Amino acid sequence: MTPLPTTATPGSAPLFVLGHHAAHQMAGIINRLPSLRGRLEAHFIAPDGDIDAILAQPACRILPTVQLCWEQADVGNATAKAEFRNRLPRHCSVARFPSPRLTALWPFHHPDPSLIREPQLELQRYRFVDRLADRLADGALDDDLLALAYDRMAKEQNSDLGGILAADLAAMRRTDDACDVKVADFIEHNFKRQRLFAAPPFPTGTVARHVLDQLLARVPWLSEDCLDLVRRDLDFLLTGYVDRRDELPVHPIVARHFGLAWWSPAIRYRWHGNRWTFEEYLLDYVQRRRYLR
């Protein structure tokens, strides 16, 4: 991840954003908004390890002066995070935001329990295993038949996509209950017409925008006029933004079931430097999984 500033600009209020990828994403967005220059400067803090590991991060050099702390509620070492909150200055305001996760768009995927690392690749190319495609990797079908076979298998699954979505939203609402920022209703009302996730644990900039709107509204010295300028900057920065993460393709059957307005049969997904359709992704996945076995 790209390092963020660890010293505050004169006149700007220092802000800690404590969490994993979503926190780093939001800290980067804050520091790129012209309307917040001289008013707010974000410093990313990773909440992993014990309290000494957290305090050893360069950003913690300004701990005595920090005025705001935004905490990604459901990630990191809970005990160390609680102790970190106790180390914050008394004047520091804390707000918690959730880590939304949506699995309903990818009902056949799950994390790879084998954690296989591919030769000559720093990270495994396929973080999410597709259980249907893995069955195809066990066989010897020609490439031109793989997509047809996958479609048939997907139709035979009779997956309760509505039930999976309901479970996703229920889990998000449970997390919302422990947070100052809420996301479940927004995701329920918008996931069909807007692209809200690049993969199950990776929200796009649209979700980050919704979270930032709520967090910035809690900053007492930002006037409504200033917030209007911030929203304008966010619109400019985040329109079409899906983050730097690779995008896990959505199967056409799933897209049509939910009536995704942002999806089309010709949509291409970023995957390790490629721009692939679902079928192109599927062929590469099956071939690579065969190679790894």
Disulfide bonds with the S-S distance in Angstrom:
none
